[in-house]
């Protein structure tokens, strides 16, 4: 099937306004259903927890979509990877009604424009780049991943440059690869109690 992938086009003046004014973040996705929702809706949703980095998010900020090792429910096979690049295309706004994704409620969000996307289950393995990433000062095994327990992680310009370069080697136009994501991602099975499966 040919899924309709909406790439939201932000106004060039807002999106590219000034390199000095653009902040880059890792947009951290820890659940496959969330990946499908983000790609299908061209939006990002945030949980009710107050986070300063979410409050600071502005139109034109650069986002590197990152999937954690447990995102695909097969951590022995998968690795934490940067899978795409996007831009913030609207201010963060509170939803009139929470959005439910994989059993969790999300109360605010923003539109994004996905510019590039790696093929399904591919991308730039973060661990390989750790020695060169300033956003992860503690390189010890198990320590750096603690910084991914949040929706957004700001990265300095040098890190953004590195991620952009590495991602360009494997990524494609979103419309060329998004169908496989949406076709292959299945809802998480829930326990009988209705609690989200872990």
C-alpha positions in Angstrom: 0.0 0.0 0.0 1.0 3.6 -0.6 0.8 5.4 2.7 0.3 9.1 2.5 3.5 10.6 4.0 3.0 14.3 4.9 6.3 16.2 4.9 5.3 19.5 6.4 7.1 22.4 4.7 8.0 25.1 7.2 8.5 28.6 5.8 12.2 28.9 4.7 12.7 32.1 6.7 11.6 30.3 9.8 13.3 27.0 9.1 16.7 28.3 7.9 16.6 31.7 9.6 20.1 31.7 10.9 22.5 28.9 11.6 23.5 30.7 14.8 19.9 30.6 16.0 19.2 27.0 15.3 19.5 24.5 18.1 20.0 20.8 17.4 18.5 18.0 19.5 18.3 14.2 19.6 14.6 13.4 19.4 14.5 10.2 21.4 12.0 7.5 20.5 11.8 4.4 22.8 8.8 2.7 21.4 8.1 1.4 17.8 4.5 2.6 17.9 5.8 6.1 18.6 8.1 5.9 15.6 5.1 5.0 13.4 3.0 7.8 14.8 5.7 10.4 14.3 6.3 9.4 10.7 2.6 9.0 9.9 1.5 12.3 11.5 4.6 14.4 10.9 4.4 15.5 14.5 6.1 14.9 17.8 4.2 14.4 21.0 5.6 15.0 24.5 4.5 13.5 27.9 3.1 15.6 30.8 6.4 15.8 32.6 7.8 19.3 32.6 11.1 19.4 30.6 13.0 22.6 30.0 14.3 21.4 26.7 10.7 20.9 25.4 9.8 24.4 26.6 12.8 25.8 24.7 11.9 24.1 21.4 11.3 26.6 18.6 10.4 26.6 15.0 13.5 25.9 12.9 15.3 23.8 15.4 17.0 20.7 14.0 16.0 17.3 15.2 17.9 14.0 14.8 15.4 11.1 15.2 16.9 8.5 17.5 15.5 5.0 18.3 16.8 3.4 21.4 18.0 -0.2 21.7 14.7 -1.3 23.2 12.5 0.6 20.7 11.9 -2.4 18.5 11.4 -4.9 21.4 14.5 -6.9 20.4 17.5 -5.4 22.3 19.8 -8.3 21.6 19.5 -7.6 17.9 19.0 -3.9 17.8 21.2 -0.9 18.6 20.6 2.7 19.5 20.6 4.5 16.2 20.0 7.9 14.6 17.5 7.1 11.8 16.5 10.5 10.5 16.7 14.2 10.4 13.9 16.7 10.8 13.0 20.3 11.6 10.5 21.8 14.0 7.7 23.2 11.9 5.4 24.7 14.5 5.5 25.9 18.1 4.9 23.3 20.9 1.2 23.5 21.9 -0.9 21.8 24.5 -3.5 19.3 23.1 -7.2 19.8 23.9 -7.2 16.1 24.6 -4.2 13.9 25.4 -2.9 11.7 22.6 -2.5 8.0 23.5 0.4 6.1 22.0 1.3 2.6 23.1 -0.6 3.0 26.4 1.0 6.4 27.3 -0.7 9.8 27.3 1.0 12.7 25.6 -0.3 16.2 26.4 1.5 18.5 24.0 3.4 18.5 20.7 4.5 20.2 17.6 4.6 19.6 13.8 7.9 18.5 12.3 9.2 18.2 8.8 11.1 15.0 8.2 13.9 15.7 5.7 15.7 12.4 5.5 15.1 8.9 6.8 17.2 5.7 6.9 15.7 2.4 5.7 13.8 0.4 8.3 16.0 -1.0 11.1 19.0 0.9 9.7 20.7 4.1 10.6 23.8 5.5 12.3 24.8 3.5 15.4 25.3 5.9 18.2 27.8 3.8 20.2 30.3 3.9 17.3 30.4 7.7 17.5 30.5 8.1 21.2 34.2 8.9 21.4 33.5 11.9 19.2 30.2 13.1 20.7 30.5 15.9 23.3 26.8 15.4 24.3 27.9 12.2 26.1 30.8 13.2 28.4 30.7 9.9 30.3 31.7 7.2 27.8 31.4 4.3 30.1 29.3 1.3 29.0 25.8 1.8 30.4 26.4 5.4 31.6 25.9 7.3 28.3 22.5 5.6 27.7 21.2 7.2 30.9 21.1 10.5 29.0 18.6 9.1 26.6 15.9 8.8 29.3 14.2 12.0 28.1 12.3 13.1 25.0 15.0 15.6 23.8 18.7 15.9 24.3 20.5 19.1 23.1 23.6 18.5 21.1 26.4 21.0 20.3 27.2 22.2 16.8 30.1 19.8 16.4 27.9 16.8 17.3 25.2 18.0 14.9 27.7 18.3 12.1 29.0 14.8 12.7 25.5 13.2 12.9 24.5 15.1 9.8 27.5 13.8 7.9 27.1 10.2 9.0 23.3 10.1 8.5 23.7 11.4 4.9 25.6 8.2 4.1 22.6 5.9 4.8 19.5 8.1 4.7 17.1 8.5 1.8 14.1 10.7 1.0 11.4 9.9 3.5 8.9 9.1 0.8 11.1 6.3 -0.5 11.4 4.4 2.8 8.5 5.4 5.1 6.1 2.7 3.7 8.2 -0.1 5.1 8.1 1.5 8.6 4.3 1.9 8.6 3.8 -1.6 7.1 6.1 -3.5 9.5 5.5 -1.7 12.8 2.8 -3.6 14.7 0.9 -2.4 17.9 2.4 -3.5 21.2 0.4 -6.3 22.7 -1.1 -5.3 26.0 -1.3 -7.4 29.2 -4.8 -8.5 30.1 -4.9 -5.8 32.9 -4.6 -3.2 30.2 -1.2 -2.1 31.3 1.3 -1.4 28.5 3.5 -4.4 27.6 7.2 -3.8 28.5 
